[in-house]
């Protein structure tokens, strides 16, 4: 039983009943309503999220029809809706003694116990409700209702078990298969999710929404080729599909195919012209292909839609920084940080801009703030070390990187950076140890060493170690 689903199909009948009931409340003149009419009125208020009115109606209805088990069950459901769980259980216990074969009673009890975090009891009642049902269609419907309720309560693994019971009964019910695929996706069993989305496509190959969902799952397992293929199928079915266009654009941008991503972003914003994120992503594509005027244009459009779109301010900052317009870069990154104070990327670029403008105290403070947020970001550590190194603070830079090495274990670039600085202060033995460790971890990152200490290219020991690990 779907307790909050109206028992009526005729809206005119429902509106007439609501009008009669509310007129009675206003005038105080009693009117008679039978049990089914009360149920319609209560369902109407529940479906409009007016639980307080539903409670008043059920209390009045019980006074008029005190022996109606249907209304008592409805009363229990209203108590459930308004979180009076003890009252709901009290009513249901009494009803269970009267109607021990009514599966709706056990179903509602199960729902109450889920919300009371008494899961063991809840599933006992859900299973009892299913045992009572004899007709297959009723079992399927009840199983589905239990699963949907559990899904709404974010109990996806438990919901999945009931959806799979439905699937055992009817393996061609697309609604059930869709929910199974969705649950597998949420609990990160992506291969199973793909399997069930494919089952829908075996039945309905022209369902663009399923192709789109399949693309998302392929993205999650980083199978970009199949993700793009799925989005292409979705777009072949409906070329205007909003989210297929958007997700295909994102996928292409993520693999740095910015030119290819641009038309899909443009198709999306041609239909949705108030999405600041889409404009910002489009601007980012233009920035990455060095079309900076277009990038600024679309960042500005993003900000016109949402003047607190921090990623657009950040994007403009990168354009200004890359074109050495540091004052403008400072102005835009300050705006981004005001919106998102704990964004490490924003603090990092702020530190680099401050360094360029010789605001060294601000730069150092920003580096430290960024590292508090992302202590495992090697790029920030190395940049901060270079900042100290360029001020002649070699010992401080070495100490910083040794601290980083304890936090980020076995990171080649950190080891190469330490080696370069140790060699600068003539601590050769330790320098060679760190350099060799870096080569063992990742030989190809040795260029980091030379960015700190280019003169070391002529060092015979360094050349020997490189030849050893080539």
C-alpha positions as CSV (number, residue, x, y, z in Angstrom):
1,X,0.0,0.0,0.0
2,X,1.3,3.4,-1.0
3,X,-0.1,5.2,2.0
4,X,0.2,8.7,0.7
5,X,-1.1,7.9,-2.7
6,X,-4.6,9.2,-3.1
7,X,-7.4,6.7,-3.3
8,X,-9.1,8.7,-5.9
9,X,-8.8,9.1,-9.7
10,X,-11.3,11.9,-10.2
11,X,-9.9,15.3,-9.4
12,X,-13.2,17.0,-9.5
13,X,-14.5,14.6,-6.9
14,X,-11.5,15.3,-4.7
15,X,-11.8,19.1,-5.1
16,X,-15.5,18.8,-4.2
17,X,-14.7,16.8,-1.1
18,X,-12.0,19.3,0.0
19,X,-14.3,22.2,-0.5
20,X,-17.1,20.5,1.5
21,X,-14.7,19.6,4.3
22,X,-13.1,23.1,4.5
23,X,-16.6,24.7,4.4
24,X,-17.6,22.5,7.3
25,X,-14.5,23.7,9.2
26,X,-15.3,27.4,8.5
27,X,-19.1,27.2,9.2
28,X,-19.0,24.6,12.0
29,X,-21.9,22.9,10.3
30,X,-21.3,19.1,10.5
31,X,-21.4,17.2,7.3
32,X,-21.2,13.4,6.8
33,X,-18.2,11.8,5.1
34,X,-17.8,8.1,4.7
35,X,-14.5,6.3,5.3
36,X,-13.4,6.4,1.6
37,X,-14.2,10.1,1.4
38,X,-12.1,10.8,4.5
39,X,-9.3,8.8,3.0
40,X,-9.4,11.0,-0.1
41,X,-9.3,14.2,1.9
42,X,-6.4,12.9,4.1
43,X,-4.5,11.7,1.0
44,X,-5.0,15.1,-0.6
45,X,-3.4,17.0,2.3
46,X,-0.6,14.5,2.6
47,X,0.2,14.8,-1.1
48,X,0.4,18.5,-0.7
49,X,2.7,18.2,2.4
50,X,0.1,19.6,4.6
51,X,0.6,17.1,7.4
52,X,-1.0,19.2,10.1
53,X,-4.3,19.4,8.2
54,X,-4.1,15.7,7.5
55,X,-3.7,15.1,11.3
56,X,-6.8,17.2,12.1
57,X,-8.8,15.3,9.4
58,X,-7.8,11.9,10.7
59,X,-8.6,12.7,14.3
60,X,-12.0,14.0,13.3
61,X,-12.6,11.0,11.0
62,X,-11.7,8.5,13.8
63,X,-14.4,10.2,16.0
64,X,-17.0,9.7,13.3
65,X,-15.9,6.1,12.4
66,X,-14.2,4.7,15.5
67,X,-14.4,1.1,14.3
68,X,-12.8,1.6,10.9
69,X,-9.6,-0.3,10.6
70,X,-8.8,1.5,7.3
71,X,-8.9,4.9,9.1
72,X,-6.8,3.5,12.0
73,X,-4.2,2.4,9.5
74,X,-4.3,5.8,7.9
75,X,-4.0,7.4,11.4
76,X,-0.9,5.3,12.0
77,X,0.5,6.5,8.7
78,X,-0.2,10.2,9.5
79,X,1.6,9.6,12.9
80,X,4.5,8.2,10.9
81,X,4.6,11.3,8.7
82,X,4.6,13.7,11.6
83,X,7.3,11.7,13.4
84,X,5.1,10.5,16.2
85,X,6.6,7.0,15.9
86,X,5.5,5.7,19.3
87,X,1.9,6.6,18.5
88,X,2.2,5.0,15.1
89,X,3.5,1.7,16.6
90,X,0.8,1.7,19.3
91,X,-1.9,1.9,16.7
92,X,-0.2,-0.7,14.5
93,X,0.2,-3.2,17.4
94,X,-3.5,-3.0,18.0
95,X,-4.3,-3.4,14.3
96,X,-2.0,-6.4,14.0
97,X,-4.0,-8.2,16.7
98,X,-7.2,-7.5,14.7
99,X,-5.9,-8.1,11.2
100,X,-2.8,-10.3,11.5
101,X,-2.9,-11.0,7.7
102,X,-2.8,-7.4,6.6
103,X,0.6,-6.8,5.0
104,X,0.2,-3.0,5.0
105,X,0.5,-3.1,8.8
106,X,3.9,-4.9,8.7
107,X,5.1,-2.7,5.9
108,X,4.4,0.5,7.8
109,X,5.9,-1.0,11.0
110,X,9.1,-1.7,9.0
111,X,9.2,1.9,7.8
112,X,8.8,3.2,11.4
113,X,11.6,0.9,12.7
114,X,14.0,2.1,9.8
115,X,13.5,5.6,11.0
116,X,14.1,4.5,14.5
117,X,17.4,3.0,13.4
118,X,16.2,-0.5,14.4
119,X,17.0,-2.1,11.1
120,X,16.8,-5.8,12.3
121,X,13.2,-5.3,13.4
122,X,12.4,-3.3,10.3
123,X,13.5,-6.1,7.9
124,X,11.7,-8.7,10.0
125,X,8.5,-6.7,9.4
126,X,9.2,-6.1,5.7
127,X,9.8,-9.8,5.1
128,X,6.7,-10.7,7.1
129,X,4.7,-8.3,4.9
130,X,6.1,-10.1,1.8
131,X,5.3,-13.6,3.3
132,X,1.7,-12.7,3.7
133,X,1.2,-11.7,0.1
134,X,0.3,-14.6,-2.1
135,X,-0.3,-13.0,-5.5
136,X,2.9,-12.5,-7.5
137,X,1.9,-9.0,-8.7
138,X,1.3,-7.9,-5.1
139,X,4.7,-9.3,-4.0
140,X,6.4,-7.4,-6.8
141,X,4.6,-4.1,-6.0
142,X,5.4,-4.4,-2.2
143,X,9.0,-5.4,-2.8
144,X,9.3,-2.3,-5.1
145,X,7.8,0.0,-2.5
146,X,10.1,-1.3,0.3
147,X,13.1,-0.8,-2.0
148,X,12.0,2.7,-3.0
149,X,11.6,3.6,0.7
150,X,15.0,2.3,1.6
151,X,16.5,4.1,-1.4
152,X,15.0,7.3,-0.2
153,X,16.5,6.7,3.2
154,X,19.9,6.2,1.5
155,X,20.1,2.5,2.4
156,X,21.1,1.5,-1.0
157,X,22.6,-1.9,-0.4
158,X,19.4,-3.0,1.4
159,X,17.2,-1.4,-1.3
160,X,19.2,-3.3,-3.9
161,X,18.2,-6.7,-2.3
162,X,14.5,-5.9,-2.7
163,X,14.9,-4.5,-6.2
164,X,16.7,-7.8,-7.1
165,X,13.8,-9.7,-5.7
166,X,11.5,-7.8,-8.1
167,X,13.9,-8.5,-10.9
168,X,13.8,-12.3,-10.1
169,X,10.0,-12.1,-10.6
170,X,10.1,-9.9,-13.8
171,X,13.4,-9.6,-15.5
172,X,12.0,-7.2,-18.2
173,X,10.7,-4.5,-15.9
174,X,12.7,-1.5,-17.0
175,X,11.8,0.6,-14.0
176,X,13.2,-2.1,-11.7
177,X,16.3,-2.6,-13.8
178,X,16.9,1.1,-13.8
179,X,16.8,1.3,-10.0
180,X,19.2,-1.7,-9.7
181,X,21.7,0.0,-12.1
182,X,21.3,3.2,-10.1
183,X,21.9,1.6,-6.8
184,X,25.0,-0.3,-8.1
185,X,26.3,3.0,-9.3
186,X,25.8,4.7,-5.9
187,X,27.5,1.9,-4.0
188,X,30.3,2.1,-6.5
189,X,29.8,-1.4,-8.1
190,X,30.2,0.1,-11.5
191,X,30.6,-3.0,-13.6
192,X,27.3,-4.3,-12.2
193,X,25.7,-0.9,-12.9
194,X,26.9,-1.1,-16.5
195,X,25.6,-4.6,-16.8
196,X,22.0,-3.6,-15.8
197,X,22.0,-0.4,-17.9
198,X,22.9,-2.6,-20.8
199,X,19.9,-4.8,-20.0
200,X,17.6,-1.8,-20.4
201,X,19.3,-1.0,-23.7
202,X,18.7,-4.5,-24.9
203,X,15.0,-3.8,-24.5
204,X,15.0,-0.1,-25.3
205,X,18.1,0.8,-27.4
206,X,16.8,4.3,-28.2
207,X,16.6,5.5,-24.6
208,X,18.9,8.5,-24.6
209,X,18.7,8.9,-20.8
210,X,20.1,5.4,-20.3
211,X,22.9,6.0,-22.7
212,X,23.7,9.2,-20.8
213,X,23.7,7.4,-17.5
214,X,25.9,4.7,-18.9
215,X,28.4,7.4,-20.0
216,X,28.5,8.8,-16.5
217,X,29.4,5.3,-15.1
218,X,32.1,4.8,-17.8
219,X,33.5,8.2,-16.7
220,X,33.7,7.0,-13.1
221,X,35.8,4.0,-14.1
222,X,37.9,6.2,-16.3
223,X,36.9,4.5,-19.5
224,X,36.8,7.7,-21.5
225,X,36.4,6.0,-24.9
226,X,33.3,4.2,-23.9
227,X,32.0,7.2,-22.0
228,X,32.2,9.3,-25.2
229,X,30.7,6.5,-27.2
230,X,27.7,6.4,-24.8
231,X,27.2,10.2,-25.0
232,X,27.4,9.9,-28.8
233,X,24.6,7.4,-28.8
234,X,22.5,9.7,-26.5
235,X,23.2,12.6,-28.8
236,X,22.4,10.5,-31.9
237,X,18.9,9.9,-30.4
238,X,18.5,13.5,-29.2
239,X,21.1,16.0,-30.4
240,X,19.7,18.6,-28.1
241,X,20.1,16.4,-25.0
242,X,21.2,18.9,-22.4
243,X,23.3,16.8,-20.1
244,X,24.7,14.5,-22.8
245,X,26.1,17.7,-24.4
246,X,27.4,19.0,-21.1
247,X,29.0,15.7,-20.0
248,X,30.6,15.0,-23.4
249,X,32.1,18.5,-23.3
250,X,33.4,17.8,-19.8
251,X,34.9,14.5,-20.8
252,X,36.6,16.0,-23.8
253,X,38.0,18.9,-21.7
254,X,39.3,16.5,-19.1
255,X,41.4,14.7,-21.7
256,X,42.5,18.1,-23.0
257,X,40.6,18.0,-26.3
258,X,39.5,21.6,-25.7
259,X,38.7,22.4,-29.3
260,X,36.4,19.5,-29.5
261,X,34.7,20.3,-26.2
262,X,33.8,23.9,-27.2
263,X,30.9,23.2,-29.6
264,X,29.2,20.9,-27.0
265,X,29.4,23.5,-24.3
266,X,28.0,26.0,-26.8
267,X,25.1,23.7,-27.6
268,X,24.4,23.4,-23.9
269,X,24.4,27.2,-23.2
270,X,22.3,27.8,-26.3
271,X,19.6,26.0,-24.4
272,X,20.5,27.0,-20.8
273,X,21.8,30.5,-20.8
274,X,21.9,31.0,-17.1
275,X,24.4,28.4,-16.0
276,X,27.5,30.2,-14.8
277,X,29.5,26.9,-14.5
278,X,29.0,26.1,-18.2
279,X,30.2,29.5,-19.3
280,X,33.2,29.2,-17.0
281,X,34.1,25.8,-18.3
282,X,33.8,27.1,-21.9
283,X,36.0,30.0,-21.0
284,X,38.5,27.5,-19.5
285,X,38.7,25.7,-22.9
286,X,39.4,28.9,-24.6
287,X,42.1,29.7,-22.1
288,X,43.7,26.3,-22.6
289,X,44.0,26.9,-26.4
290,X,45.4,30.3,-25.8
291,X,42.3,32.2,-27.1
292,X,42.5,34.6,-24.1
293,X,40.1,37.3,-25.3
294,X,37.3,34.7,-25.8
295,X,38.3,33.2,-22.4
296,X,37.8,36.6,-20.7
297,X,34.6,37.1,-22.6
298,X,33.0,33.9,-21.3
299,X,34.4,34.3,-17.8
300,X,32.7,37.7,-17.7
301,X,29.4,36.1,-18.9
302,X,29.7,33.6,-16.1
303,X,30.1,36.4,-13.6
304,X,27.2,38.4,-15.1
305,X,25.0,35.4,-14.4
306,X,26.5,34.8,-10.9
307,X,28.8,37.5,-9.4
308,X,29.9,34.9,-6.8
309,X,31.2,32.4,-9.4
310,X,34.6,32.0,-7.8
311,X,35.9,29.7,-10.5
312,X,35.3,32.4,-13.1
313,X,37.4,34.9,-11.0
314,X,40.0,32.2,-10.7
315,X,40.0,31.6,-14.4
316,X,40.5,35.3,-15.1
317,X,43.3,35.3,-12.6
318,X,45.1,32.6,-14.5
319,X,44.7,34.6,-17.8
320,X,46.1,37.7,-16.2
321,X,48.9,35.8,-14.5
322,X,49.9,34.0,-17.7
323,X,50.0,37.4,-19.5
324,X,52.1,38.9,-16.6
325,X,49.3,41.4,-15.7
326,X,49.9,40.8,-12.0
327,X,47.9,43.7,-10.6
328,X,44.7,42.6,-12.4
329,X,45.5,39.0,-11.3
330,X,45.7,40.1,-7.7
331,X,42.4,41.9,-7.9
332,X,40.5,38.9,-9.3
333,X,42.1,36.3,-7.0
334,X,41.2,38.4,-4.0
335,X,37.6,38.3,-5.1
336,X,37.7,34.5,-5.6
337,X,39.2,34.0,-2.1
338,X,36.5,36.2,-0.5
339,X,34.0,33.7,-1.9
340,X,36.0,30.5,-1.1
341,X,38.4,31.2,1.7
342,X,39.5,27.5,2.0
343,X,40.3,26.8,-1.6
344,X,44.0,25.8,-1.8
345,X,44.3,26.5,-5.6
346,X,43.2,30.1,-5.0
347,X,45.7,30.5,-2.1
348,X,48.5,29.0,-4.2
349,X,48.1,31.3,-7.1
350,X,47.7,34.2,-4.7
351,X,51.1,33.3,-3.2
352,X,52.7,33.2,-6.6
353,X,51.1,36.6,-7.6
354,X,52.2,38.1,-4.3
355,X,55.8,36.9,-5.0
356,X,55.7,38.5,-8.4
357,X,54.6,41.8,-6.8
358,X,57.2,41.4,-4.1
359,X,54.6,41.1,-1.4
360,X,56.7,38.4,0.3
361,X,54.9,38.4,3.7
362,X,51.6,37.8,2.0
363,X,53.1,35.1,-0.2
364,X,54.5,33.2,2.7
365,X,51.3,33.4,4.6
366,X,49.3,32.1,1.6
367,X,51.7,29.2,1.1
368,X,51.2,28.1,4.7
369,X,47.5,28.4,4.4
370,X,47.4,26.4,1.3
371,X,49.5,23.6,2.9
372,X,47.2,23.5,5.9
373,X,44.4,22.6,3.5
374,X,46.3,20.3,1.1
375,X,49.4,18.9,3.0
376,X,49.9,16.3,0.3
377,X,50.2,18.7,-2.6
378,X,53.8,18.4,-3.8
379,X,53.5,21.3,-6.2
380,X,52.8,23.7,-3.3
381,X,55.7,22.4,-1.3
382,X,58.1,22.7,-4.1
383,X,56.9,26.1,-5.1
384,X,57.2,27.3,-1.5
385,X,60.7,25.9,-1.3
386,X,61.6,27.8,-4.5
387,X,60.2,30.9,-2.9
388,X,62.5,30.5,0.1
389,X,65.4,29.5,-2.1
390,X,65.1,32.6,-4.3
391,X,65.3,34.7,-1.1
392,X,68.6,33.0,-0.2
393,X,66.9,31.0,2.6
394,X,68.5,27.7,1.6
395,X,68.4,26.0,5.0
396,X,64.8,27.0,5.5
397,X,63.9,25.6,2.0
398,X,65.7,22.3,2.8
399,X,63.9,22.0,6.2
400,X,60.6,22.7,4.5
401,X,61.2,19.9,1.9
402,X,62.4,17.4,4.5
403,X,59.1,18.1,6.3
404,X,57.3,17.5,3.0
405,X,59.2,14.2,2.5
406,X,57.9,12.9,5.8
407,X,54.3,13.8,4.7
408,X,54.5,12.7,1.1
409,X,56.3,9.4,1.1
410,X,58.4,8.4,-1.9
411,X,57.7,11.4,-4.1
412,X,60.5,11.7,-6.6
413,X,60.2,15.5,-7.2
414,X,60.5,16.2,-3.4
415,X,63.7,14.0,-3.3
416,X,65.2,15.7,-6.3
417,X,64.4,19.2,-4.8
418,X,66.1,18.3,-1.5
419,X,69.1,16.9,-3.4
420,X,69.6,20.1,-5.4
421,X,69.5,22.3,-2.4
422,X,71.8,20.1,-0.3
423,X,74.3,20.2,-3.1
424,X,74.1,24.0,-3.0
425,X,75.3,24.0,0.6
426,X,78.0,21.4,-0.2
427,X,76.3,18.6,1.7
428,X,77.3,16.3,-1.1
429,X,76.8,12.8,0.4
430,X,73.2,13.5,1.5
431,X,72.5,15.3,-1.8
432,X,73.6,12.2,-3.8
433,X,71.5,9.9,-1.5
434,X,68.4,12.0,-2.1
435,X,69.2,12.2,-5.8
436,X,69.6,8.5,-6.2
437,X,66.4,7.9,-4.2
438,X,64.6,10.2,-6.7
439,X,66.0,8.3,-9.6
440,X,64.8,5.0,-8.1
441,X,61.3,6.4,-7.6
442,X,60.9,8.1,-11.0
443,X,63.9,8.6,-13.2
444,X,61.9,10.9,-15.6
445,X,61.4,13.6,-12.9
446,X,65.1,14.4,-12.7
447,X,64.5,17.7,-14.5
448,X,63.1,19.1,-11.1
449,X,66.6,18.7,-9.7
450,X,68.1,20.8,-12.5
451,X,65.4,23.5,-12.1
452,X,66.9,24.2,-8.7
453,X,70.5,23.6,-9.5
454,X,71.3,23.8,-13.3
455,X,75.0,24.0,-12.6
456,X,74.9,20.4,-11.4
457,X,74.6,19.1,-14.9
458,X,78.4,19.0,-15.0
459,X,78.7,17.2,-11.6
460,X,80.5,13.9,-12.3
461,X,78.7,12.0,-9.5
462,X,75.3,13.2,-10.7
463,X,76.2,12.2,-14.3
464,X,77.3,8.8,-13.0
465,X,74.1,8.2,-11.1
466,X,72.0,9.2,-14.2
467,X,73.9,6.7,-16.3
468,X,73.5,4.0,-13.7
469,X,69.7,4.3,-13.8
470,X,69.2,5.1,-17.5
